[in-house]
């Protein structure tokens, strides 16, 4: 990982718009594995911010999904929901051909109590509503509320 990150950092110096968000995402995962929670939180958010600024929707979605997993592992379901909802939204936004791609992992399977709201629509229903609204111009709700910005901070003793 260190050797790959060294290369990525060099590429990021020459073309930050293409590589810097990737460097931060790998750093976030490295910090998570090493138990450096404050660094991991900061790096996830930086990766998300830079991917958004440079229109890397898929990588912004991935960074949100990994941040959701991070928070879920910490037992912070509310934070995990924020990041997961944003990942879902980004995948739908990038689903121009209505392929139906869903976030890679269903985080409900990782925890018996899940993190989705109890009234969350089945993915197939969400995709159908998206297609009806976007392709057939039906006036129906097709997505839940989407947050525009989140900030995480380390909490002592938590």
N, C-alpha and C positions, 0 to 999 in steps of 0.2 A: 504494500500500500504506500509506503514512504517513497519508493522509487517512482511509482505512478503519479503520486501527488506532486513530486518535484517537477516532473514533465508537465503536468497540468498547470502548475503555478507559472511555469515559463510561458506556456501557451496563453495563459490568462493575462500575462503582462503585455503580450503582443495584440491580443484580441479579447479583451475582458468581456465584451458583449456576447461572445460565443462560449467562453470557457469558465469565467469566474464563478458563476452560479454552480457549476458542476464541482469545482474545487470546494466550495463551501458545503455542498451537500455531502461529499465524501468526508470532509472534516467533521461534519455533524455526526455522521455515523461512527467515525473513529472515536470521537469524544464520548458518544453514547456507550460504546463498547468498553471504553476505559473508565467509565463512571464519572466523567467530567460533565455533570448535568448542566451547569450554567453555560459552559461553552457549547454544548450540544444545542441547547435552546436558542442561543444566539446565532449559531451557524445555520440551523434550520430556517430561522426567520430571514437571515441574510440571503440564503439560497432562494427562498421563495420570492423575496423582494427583487433580486437581480433577474431571476427567470421571468418575472412579470414585466419588469422594465424592458426586457429585450424580446418579448413575445414568444417565449418558449413555453407554450401552454402545457404540453405533455410533461415537461420536466418540472414545471411549477406544480402540476397535479401530483407527480411522484414525491416531490419534497413535502407537500401537504400530507400525503398518505403516510410517509415515514415519520413526520412529526406527530401525526395521530397515533401511530404505533408507539412512539416514545411516550406520549402522555398516557396512553392506555396501560402500558407496562408500569407506570407510576401510580396507577389507580385514579388518575385525574380524568374521569369520563367526560366532564363538561368541556375541557380543553380539547380532548380527542374528538368530540363531536364537531367543534368548530373547524378543525383542520380537515376532518373527513368530509364534512359538507362542502367545503371549498374544493376538495379534490374531485368529488362527484360533479360539482358545477363545471369545473374546468374540463373534465372529460366530456361532458355533454356539449360544452361550447366548441370543443375541437372535433366533435362527432358530426362533421358536415354531411356525411353520406348516410347518417343514421345506421351505422354498422351495429350499434348496440353495445359498444365496449363499456364495461363497468370497471370500477376500481379493482385492481388486481386481487386484493384479498377482502373477503367479507369479514370485517372485524368482529361481527357477531359470533363467528365460530371460535374465536379466541377466548371468549368469555361467555359463560352460560347466561348471564344477565344481559349481555350485549351492550351496545352503546347507541343503537338507533332508537329513535322515539318509538313508543309502542304503536303509534298510528302511522308509521312510515309506510309509504306505498311500496309494493313489490317492484323490483327493478323493471320488469316487463311493463307494468302499468305506467311507471315513470317515463319509460322510453316511448310508449304509445302516446301519452299526453304530450310529450315533447314534439313528436312527429305531427300530431294533430294541430298543435299551436303554430309550429314553425313552417311545416310544409303545406298544410291545408288551411292555414290562416283562421283556425277556430279560436274564438275568444275564451280560452280556458287557462286556469293556472297550471303551469307546467313545471315549476320548480319552487322550492321553499325559499325562505329568506337567505340571502347571501351576504356574508360580512365582507367589508372592503379592507379591513386592516385589523391585525391582532398583534399584541405585544406580550411576550412572556418574560417573567423575571424569576430569578431563583428566590425561594422562600426559605429562610432559615428555620430549622426544626420541623420541616414538613416532610 
